[in-house]
């Protein structure tokens, strides 16, 4: 990747990251109502959920195709997560968003943030979190019949929260405080947008 492309990505894209149940998708949806955002679409091998659309929520591909793309060097960053599914973002997708007239939002987990920070040292990363008890409750409400899955996710979350130093800005999304958390992130994004527009 050319240096000018790396600079473009670091300046025009912000990472939003948080463990399962933290509310990143809800917050991104709320932010999108108030500021022009362009979401970076992640490629994944996981199965499509009800209501999800290809090329809108994710690029859904097979395990075989994902591994072929790894060999070809398609992905800027990728990871095999706790559910044994691959998630990655292509250079082509990052440049699509970086060249748009909107502020880019890159949603990735903490290992992806570490990789992104090495590739684009000046990129800003926001962590959305909540108390562990609330995260566990949200997961149980979402996935009531899969205790093993919830246990795996909570274990991954505890590991995730050991790496908070990699983030530039942190927001706690407690129950009943969605609007407050969204406003804090919105104000932070507006500051970044202002510096971009200068």
C-alpha positions in Angstrom: 0.0 0.0 0.0 1.3 3.5 -0.9 2.2 5.9 1.8 -0.4 8.5 0.6 -3.1 5.8 0.8 -2.1 4.9 4.4 -2.3 8.6 5.3 -5.7 8.9 3.6 -7.1 6.0 5.6 -5.6 7.2 8.9 -7.2 10.7 8.4 -10.6 9.7 7.1 -11.4 6.6 9.0 -12.2 6.0 12.7 -12.3 2.7 14.4 -15.3 1.8 16.7 -14.7 -1.3 18.7 -16.3 -3.2 21.6 -17.0 -6.7 22.9 -20.3 -8.5 22.2 -23.2 -6.8 23.8 -21.5 -3.4 24.1 -23.9 -1.9 21.7 -21.6 -0.7 18.8 -24.1 -1.5 16.1 -26.8 0.4 17.9 -24.6 3.4 18.5 -23.3 3.5 15.0 -26.9 3.4 13.8 -27.7 6.4 16.1 -24.6 8.3 15.0 -25.6 7.8 11.3 -28.7 9.8 11.9 -26.7 12.8 13.0 -23.5 12.8 11.0 -22.6 11.5 7.5 -20.8 8.2 8.0 -19.7 5.5 5.6 -19.4 2.0 7.1 -16.5 -0.2 6.2 -18.0 -3.6 5.3 -16.2 -6.6 6.8 -15.8 -9.8 4.9 -16.7 -12.9 7.0 -17.1 -16.7 6.7 -19.9 -16.8 9.3 -23.4 -17.6 8.2 -25.8 -14.8 7.4 -28.3 -14.0 10.1 -32.0 -13.3 9.6 -32.4 -9.8 8.1 -28.8 -9.4 7.1 -27.9 -8.5 3.5 -24.7 -9.2 1.6 -22.6 -6.1 0.7 -24.6 -4.1 3.3 -24.0 -5.8 6.6 -21.0 -8.0 5.6 -19.5 -9.5 2.5 -20.4 -13.2 3.1 -17.9 -15.7 1.6 -16.9 -19.3 2.1 -14.1 -20.5 4.3 -12.2 -21.7 1.2 -12.6 -18.3 -0.6 -11.5 -16.4 2.5 -8.3 -18.5 2.8 -7.6 -18.0 -0.9 -7.9 -14.2 -0.4 -5.4 -14.4 2.5 -2.9 -16.1 0.2 -3.5 -13.4 -2.4 -2.9 -10.6 0.2 -6.4 -9.2 -0.3 -6.9 -8.3 3.4 -5.3 -5.5 5.3 -6.2 -7.2 8.5 -8.1 -10.4 9.4 -8.6 -12.7 12.3 -10.2 -16.1 13.2 -12.4 -15.2 16.2 -13.7 -17.2 19.1 -16.5 -18.7 16.9 -13.9 -20.2 14.4 -15.2 -17.8 11.7 -12.9 -15.5 9.8 -13.4 -11.7 9.7 -11.3 -9.4 7.5 -11.2 -6.0 5.7 -9.7 -5.6 2.3 -7.5 -2.8 1.1 -10.0 -2.1 -1.7 -12.8 -1.6 0.9 -10.7 0.7 3.1 -9.8 2.9 0.1 -13.4 2.9 -1.1 -14.5 4.4 2.2 -11.4 6.7 2.7 -12.2 8.3 -0.7 -15.8 8.8 0.0 -17.0 12.3 1.2 -18.1 10.8 4.5 -16.2 10.0 7.7 -15.4 6.2 7.6 -16.3 3.9 10.5 -14.3 0.7 10.9 -15.8 -1.8 13.3 -13.2 -4.4 14.4 -12.3 -6.4 17.5 -9.2 -5.6 19.6 -6.8 -7.9 17.6 -7.8 -6.0 14.5 -7.2 -2.7 16.3 -3.7 -3.8 17.1 -3.0 -4.6 13.5 -4.6 -1.3 12.3 -2.5 0.7 14.7 0.7 -0.8 13.3 -0.3 -0.2 9.7 -1.9 3.3 10.3 -0.2 4.7 13.5 -2.3 7.9 13.5 -5.7 6.2 13.1 -8.1 6.9 16.0 -9.8 4.1 17.8 -12.9 4.3 20.1 -13.7 1.6 22.6 -17.4 1.0 23.6 -17.8 -1.1 26.7 -20.2 -1.8 29.6 -19.9 -3.5 33.0 -19.3 -7.2 32.6 -22.5 -8.1 34.4 -24.5 -6.0 31.9 -22.6 -7.5 28.9 -23.4 -11.0 30.2 -27.1 -10.2 30.7 -27.4 -8.7 27.2 -25.8 -11.8 25.7 -28.1 -14.1 27.6 -31.1 -12.1 26.3 -29.8 -12.4 22.8 -28.7 -16.0 22.8 -30.8 -17.7 25.6 -30.3 -21.3 24.5 -26.5 -21.4 24.0 -24.7 -21.3 27.4 -21.5 -22.5 25.8 -21.5 -19.7 23.3 -22.1 -17.1 26.0 -19.3 -18.5 28.2 -16.9 -18.3 25.2 -17.9 -14.8 24.5 -17.5 -13.7 28.1 -14.0 -15.3 28.2 -13.1 -13.4 25.0 -14.5 -10.2 26.5 -12.3 -10.5 29.6 -9.3 -10.9 27.5 -10.3 -8.0 25.3 -10.6 -5.6 28.2 -7.0 -6.3 29.2 -6.0 -4.3 26.1 -7.8 -1.0 26.6 -4.5 1.0 26.3 -4.6 0.6 22.5 -7.7 2.9 22.3 -7.7 6.7 22.0 -11.2 7.2 23.4 -13.3 5.1 25.7 -17.1 5.3 26.4 -19.2 3.2 28.8 -22.6 2.3 27.4 -24.5 1.4 30.6 -28.1 0.2 30.5 -30.4 3.2 30.0 -27.5 5.5 28.9 -27.4 4.9 25.2 -28.1 8.5 24.4 -25.3 9.7 26.7 -22.8 7.3 25.2 -23.8 8.2 21.6 -23.5 12.0 22.4 -20.0 11.5 23.8 -18.8 9.7 20.6 -20.6 12.1 18.4 -18.7 15.0 19.9 -15.4 13.2 19.5 -16.2 12.4 15.9 -17.1 16.0 15.2 -13.7 17.1 16.5 -12.0 14.7 14.2 -14.2 15.8 11.2 -13.4 19.4 11.9 -9.7 18.7 11.7 -10.2 16.7 8.5 -12.2 19.6 6.9 -9.5 22.2 7.6 
